[in-house]
Amino acid sequence: MAADRRKDEFLATLAHELRNPLAPICNATHVLLHETAPTMSVRDLGLLAMIERQARHLVRLVDDLMEVSRITRGKVELKMQVVDLADVLRHAVETAQPMIDRAGHELRVILPAAPMALEADPVRLAQVFTNLLDNAAKYTEAGGSIRLTAELVGDQAVVTVSDSGVGIPADMLPRVFDLFTQVDRSLGRAQGGLGIGLALVKSLLGLHGGTVEARSDGLGSGSAFIVRLPLSRVGAQAPMPMMNEPCKPVARRILVIDDDHDVADSLVMFLETFGVEVRVAYGGEAGLEALRQFKPELVFLDIGMPKMDGYETARRLRALPEGQAVKLVALTGWGQEQISDRAHDAGFDCQLTKPAAFDDLQKLLDSLS
């Protein structure tokens, strides 16, 4: 429908416009935390950590908006494998733990000793339980309790995330999984988000053949979310490759080409924390000249540049002897599906969405080893 298409175009444009200013904020806070944290006062370090947390929260909101749009259009591809649900839950707990700790909540995790093998995309499934744990932390008053339990019931794994929080009114229970629906704003949950997380949970579980149910005895009585997933007939693979190895400094030559000075300069400083040698160019022509002189192994190239955009720059870069073997990465505020075909045709090896995450940059550097 035309209305759905306009909505998707609006969300994609909004995400692009938000990601460009978010990129230098995230890059700069990472650099400051990495380089100056040992000499900072406790107060200043706390302020910097606060900026970093809130910037990442904004990035996550933007990503959730695009994620819901992709799911509703059937654009999500799951990378299925046989995994142990306990490993997925531990990863989700690790991701959600900082938010739980900041609120002073007590988290209790109870998992069965027997493995719970599922056919699932471990990253997407961890996203489901991270969202549920984050939701519990948001809607539970400081010092509350959160409980995560998993059990085998017949041919299903049943996971329950419960909390001692504000609860859900009876008339809201049937609608909590609807997009942009929230519990009464009068409850004062300033960090309640956009009403996307639970809709995302239900959609991702549906893609896995699972279900989710919300229960609550009303306001002030806490809430519980019960997830049911079908077990696999095949034993889980071990170990599940979800955790990343610690950063190992490597000697690499990297070129950053971006007309936005704040984005380019902050990314250069971010990359230098990995122990790499980095040069910067603020446009397509300057980037081609830097390629000839610097001879990098890896190039981060922005798409939306004036005069010569990233696609034309990539094609001309690939035509040079120095550019034929280089790993070329499109770094853009647009989502994956917006540019993937054109980026491939122009000669890009892969694409990263701004702001580039630490783990994604580490994987790229590891791929050059």
N, C-alpha and C positions, 0 to 999 in steps of 0.2 A: 504494500500500500504506500501511497505517496506520503502520508503522514508519518508512517514508520521510517521511511527512507530519510525524511527531513529530520526526524528525531535522531537517527543514527549519525547523520552528517553533523548535526549540532553537537552531539556528545563527542564525536571525534575531534571537531574543531576546538571545543572547550578543553578537552584533554591536552591537545597540542599547545594551546596558549598557556595553560597552567604549568605544563612540564618545563617549558623554557625558563621561566624564572625560578622554578623549584630546583633545577639542575645545579646552578652555581651555589644556591643556599646549602644544598646537601653536600656538594663537593667541598665547600669552604669549611663547614663544620667538621667534616671528616678529617681534613688536613689539620685544623686547629686541635682537635682531640688527639690526633696522632703525634703532632710535633710539640705542642706546648702544654699538654696536660700535666706532665711531671712538675712543671714550674708554676702552675696556676694555683691560686687560693681555692679553698674548698667552695667558697661562694661563687667565684667565677666559673669554676669547673661545673658546678651545678647548673648555672645559667646556660652554659654552652651545651650541656647534655640535654637540657630542656628544649633548646632550639632544635637540636638534632632529632629528638623524639617527635616534636610537633611537625617538623618538616616531613619526616617519614610517614607520619599519620596522614598528612595531606596527600602524599604520593599514593598511599594505600587507598584513600577515598577515590582518587582519580582512576586507579587501576580497577577498583570494584565497579565503578560506573561502566568502564569499557568491558569488563568481564561479563556483567549482566547483559549488555547489548550483544556481545558475541554469542552467549548461550541462547538468547531468545531468537537469534538468527541462525542457530545451528552451526556456528563457526568454530566451536571448541572441539579439539581432537585430543582424546585421552591417550596417554602412553601407558597402556595396561601391562602389568606384570603381576606375578604372584608374590605377595608380601605378607609379612606378619603384622597384623593390626596393632600389636603392642608397640612395634617400632614406630609406626605412624603416630600413635598417640604420644609416645615419648618426644617425638620431634615437635608435635603441636604444643605440648607442655613447655618445652624449651623456648619456643617462639613467644608464647603468651606469658611466660613467667615474669618478665620485667613489669608488665602492666599490673599483674596480680600483686607483685611485691610492692609496687609504688602505693597501692591502695591498702596495704597492710592486711590483705586477706590470708586466711589459712586454706591451703589447697591440699586435699587428700586424694591420692590416686590409688585405686585398687584394680589390679589386673590379674587374670587367672594365670596359673603356672603353665597350663597347656597352651601351645601356639594356636593362633587364630588366623589361618591362612585365607586370604582374600585375593580375588583378581581385581586389581585396582590400579589407578594412577596414584602413586604414593604422594606426589607433590600436591595434587588436587585434593586428595583425601585429607592430608594434613591441614590444608587450607580450611576444610570444613570444620575440623575440631578446633583449630586456632580461632576461627570466628566465633564458635560457641563459647569457648573459654573467655575470649575478649568480651563477648556480650555479657557473660556472667559477671566479669570484673566491673564493667561499666555500670550495671544496674544493681550492684550490691554496695551498700554503704560501707565506708572505711572500717576495716577490722572485721569484716564478715567472713563467711566460710563458703568454699566452693568444693564440690566433690565430683570426681571423674571416676566412673566405674565401668568395667567391661566384663561381660560374661557370655558363655556359650549357651544358647537356647535352641535345641534341635539343630537345624541346618542353618542357623543364623548367628551372627555376632550382634549382641545388643550392647550399645554404649549409652550411658546416661551422664549428662552434665547437669548437675543441680546446684542451686545456690540459695543463700538466705536473704536474697535481695528484695527489691520493691514489689515483686510479684507482677502478675498480669491480670487485669480485670476479665471477668468471664466473657464479656461481649467482644473482647479483643482476641481471645484465643483462636477463633477460626481465621483471623486475618493477619496474624503476626508474620506469616511467611509471604505476604503480598508485597510487591515492590513498592518502596517509599512509604510503607506503613510503619508507624512507631507507636509505642505505648504513650499514654497521655503526657504531653509536654509539661503539664502543670507539676509533674513529679520533679522537675528541675534538673533533669539529666543533661547538663550542658554539653557533655561529650557523647551524646546519644547517636551521633552520626547521621546518615541520610536515609536510614531505613532500607539499606541494600543488603547488609550482611546475611540476614536470615533468608532472604529470597535467594541469595547465592548458595547458601547451604542446601536448601531444598532442591535447587536446580542441579547442583553437582552430585548430590546423592541420587537423584533420579537417573542421571547418566550412568551411575554405578549399579543400578537396579535396587537401590536402597530407599528407605523412607525416613522421615523425621516427624515427631509428634511433640507438641508443646503441652505442658500441664502446669497448672497453678491453682491454688485455692483462693486466689484473689489478691488484692493489694496488701502489701506487708507480709505476705506468706511465702515469699520466695517462688522460684520456678524450676522446672526441670524440662530438659529436652532429651527425648529418647530416640536414638538412631538405631535402625535395624539394617544390617547388610548381609547378603548371602555369602556363605562360606564357599571357599574353593575346594574342589576335590583333589587338588594337587598340593603337596606340601610347600610351605613358604621357602623362598630363596633366602640365603643368608651369606654375607651380610647385605642389608638393603642399602644401596649407595645413595643415601640422602644427605649425610653430613659432609661438609667440606673440610679438607685438610687446612691447617693453619697456613697463613701466608708465608711463602718462602721468597726472599728477595732474589731476583734474577736480573742479569745484565741484558736488557733488551733495548732496541732502538724503536721509538714510537713517534709518529707524526700525528698531530691533531690539526684538522682543518675545519674552521668554523668562523663565520663572520661575526658572531656575537662574542665580544671580547670577554665578558664576564663568564660565559659558559666555557669558552676555550681555555682561558687562563686558570680557572678553578679546576678544570679537568686535568690540565697539565700538572698542577700541584698535587691533585689526588693521585695521579699515576706515579708521580715521583716518590710517594710513600711506599710503593712496591719495590723501590730500588732500581727503577728503569731510567734510561736516558730519553728525554722527551723534547721535541721541538714543536713550535706552533706556527700556523699560517692562518691569516684572517680572510682568506678568499681562495677561489679556485686557481687563478693564475699564480698567486703566491705559493699555493700548495704544490703545484706542479714543479715550480722552481726548487722548493724545499726538498721535494722527492729526489730530484736530480743530485742535489748537493749532499743531503743527509743520508740517503739510501736506507730508509727504515725497513724493518721487518713487518711492522703493523701500522696501519693507518686508520684513524677514526675520522670519518668524513661526514659533515653535516649535509642534509639534503636541501633545506630551504635557504640557499644563499642567493644574493642578488647577482646580476650580470651572468655569472656562470654557476648554475645550480649543481647540486651534488651528483646528479645523474651524468651530466655532461663532463664534470670533472673526473668522475670515475672512468668514463669511456676513454678520455684523453690520457688519464693516468695509466690505464691498462695498455695503451698503445706505446708507451715508453718502455725501453729495455729494463729500466729500474723498477717498473711497476707491474711486470708480468708475474712475478713470484710472490709479491707482497700480499699479506693477509689484509683484506679491505673490509672494514666494518662500517655500515651505515648507522650513524648516531642521530636519532631524530625524535621529535616530540609526537610524531604520528604513531598510531598503533601498527602492529605487525601486518594486518591484512590490508592497510591502506597503501602500502608501498612495496609489498613483498615481490610481486611479479616484475615491476619496473626495476627494482633494486637488483634482482637476479640478472635481468637482461643487461643492465649497465655494467655488471662485473663485480658486484659486491659478493663477498663470501657469506656474510651474515649481517644481522641487524640487532642493535640494542636500542631500547627505548629510554629516553632521558627521564629522570636522572639515572645513569648507569649504576647498578648496585655493586657493592664491593665483591660479592660472590661471583657475579657475572664477569667482572673484570679479571678476577683471579683465575677463573676457568679459561679465559682467553689467553692469559699469559702462560698458564700451564700447557695449553694446546701448542704453544710454540717450542716447548722444551723437547 
